[in-house]
Amino acid sequence: MAGSSRKIAYVLGAGFSYGSNHAAPIGKHKVHMPLQLTLFEELCRFHYRKIDKLDRIAKAIRKYFNPNKYRAARRGGSSRHKDLFGLSVEEVVTFFDEIVTNKKEGHLRIDSAAQELQTLTTELISYLSTNGNPGKNLLLKSFAKRLVQTDVVITFNWDTILDRVLSNQTKYRWHPSWGYGRTVRKEFSYSARNTPTIPKKYIRYLKLHGSINWLAYKTNPEPRRVIARGWHPGARDGDVVMMPPKMIKPEVWGRQAPGELAGGQGGNSELSEGFYPRLWAEAEGQISRCRRLVFIGYSFPPADFAVSNMLRRAISTMKVATGRFPDVDIVDPNSSELARKFEQSFKIRVPTENQYLSLRNYLESKRAKVTV
């Protein structure tokens, strides 16, 4: 690649959806887009009427993460499992994955609990993606207006609240039948006969952990893989293609054996071989051609080697091709600390003026309005 590129890559973590302030009412409660430290609390709020759904999962978690407390509180409702609030779901799922993969004592029970957790999480994200007017979120609409057709958006989120906004806006064309990029387009068909033609340029929205509207399930003679029209899985919660929230992601390199936790679970078990490696390689190629990287709500966890390695390779490719590193913006309440971590890991300084405390702060800045 010669010369500079106009492309901007937006890398979205859980803090992006959380920072959009999207919430949906359920009974007397409101549920919000979860972070890794708030997922258990949001699950309890969402299932407060049938809180016993979480009993088996909570028991398995307590055994290893809160061994001094063996029982739930006697009270019902969302506070029944309050002692689990604040636990990192990434740590829990990664720990469970190790037990199941290595077939340690109790691995069948842990595998069952992990699958239940995945199903309950899918139900929560699906509810949030279809309730609370997700397609009308003002911050997300403002974000979508800042994009140009050469940009790429890379996310680790499963929800479809931004997908809806991209589809609804009129500045440019974006459609789920082709907007998720080449890898998904080849793997999945759209569940409607008539779809718009692919424009020459379009915003690639690459969802590296899957999406709740991507479904894969067994049929004869071949599995069926579809993108649901309604932005949610409907009655097929168990067929959703989504990578669980864990720190170690061997499936990114195609190393996950069939039947192991997360790799062979739900819709993931019906994907073609190498789907995730191809999807991540597509994202890496897109990043390597971008002049600016904007990280929104991504915390750069040190154990997330899959992401850091992808970024390292893409940045190196860009440096070789252009002789320069990309400019970097970081949008997060802890932006100064994350900028320090980024410089330590990638040797790229993020100036103070490129650090933003919130999505609103970034969108109201002059930086977000630069498109050339």
ZIGIPE-V129725 format. One record per helix or strand of 2 or more residues. SS is the DSSP state (H for helix, E for strand). FROM is the first residue (numbers start at 1). LEN is the number of residues. If there is no record, write none. Layout:
<<SS/FROM/LEN> <SS/FROM/LEN>>
//
This chain:
<<E/8/5> <H/14/6> <E/23/4> <E/29/4> <H/39/8> <H/48/18> <H/77/3> <H/82/3> <H/89/13> <H/107/24> <H/134/3> <H/138/9> <E/152/4> <H/161/8> <H/182/6> <E/189/2> <E/204/4> <E/210/8> <E/224/4> <H/237/3> <E/240/3> <H/250/4> <H/266/5> <H/275/13> <E/292/5> <H/305/18> <E/327/5> <H/335/12> <H/352/3> <E/355/2> <H/359/5> <H/367/3>>
//
